[in-house]
Amino acid sequence: MLNKLLREIVGIVVGKNVESIADLLNSPKYVNEFNIAKKLDITINQTRNILYRVSEFGLVSSIRKKDKKKGWYTYFWKFEILKCLEFFRDHLVKLRDELGTQINSREKNKFYICERCSIESNEEEALLNSYTCNECGEIFTIKDNEKIIKDLKRNYSKIVEELKIVESEIQKEKAILEKVKQKEIKKQEKETLKKKEDAAQKRKLAREENAKKKAAEKAIVKVPKEKAEKKKSVPKKTKSSTKK
């Protein structure tokens, strides 16, 4: 269903003749533009023109990579699914509202038509022209709105049903994006926790190293001090004692 909707979106934006590009862009990974051109059997410039037109509506995103050997850049593309679906929803809502206005107008007002020229006029226009056609002078006849209203209502119902499908797909895509978001948040939380733990471990090791240095410094100071005290405690020999 999603791919069908994406094909319709491409058809709205760039034309039905290139709807098949939707099958390639509906990918979790970015797709090489040269591969797209090859599979569509069109030139790379034609492919880029299509992609740029779709890009103007914000429906695709791209990344570029530099060819290490040749030195030029190649672009890779994929659909932004949620933006595509929201774009299509807005398009359908506009169509629905326009049809609703037409239905309302057809049900409340009279319309006239020139049978020869097939020119239609509303009641005000018909009155201003004395109910005659400006092109051929033929007298207007009242147009039967029943079939038109029936067709309009049928199209209105189709759009309402399609809107339900699109809205359902939007909710599914939002749920997918939320899962990805939560996964990324958890990943970042783990990375943050790891950094904190590493920092705490470094501080602990630094404290232990600092404590060892201080202990070593105290030991060095203590040894010379004890030697000095021993020297002071040894009695000096007197002259009288040596003469004996």
Buried (B, 14 or more C-beta within 10 A) or exposed (E): EBEEBBBBBBBBBBEEEBBEBBBBBBEEEBBBBEEBBEBBEBEEEEBBBBBEBBBEBEBBEBEEEEEEEEEEEBBBBBBBBBBBBBBBBEBBEEBBEEBBEBBEBBEEEEBBBBEEEEBBBEEEBBEEBEBBBEEEEBEBEEBEBEEBBEEBBEBBEBBEEBBEBBEEBBEBBEEEEEEEEEEEEEEEEEEEEEEEEEEEEEEEEEEEEEEEEEEEEEEEEEEEEEEEEEEEEEEEEEEEEEEE
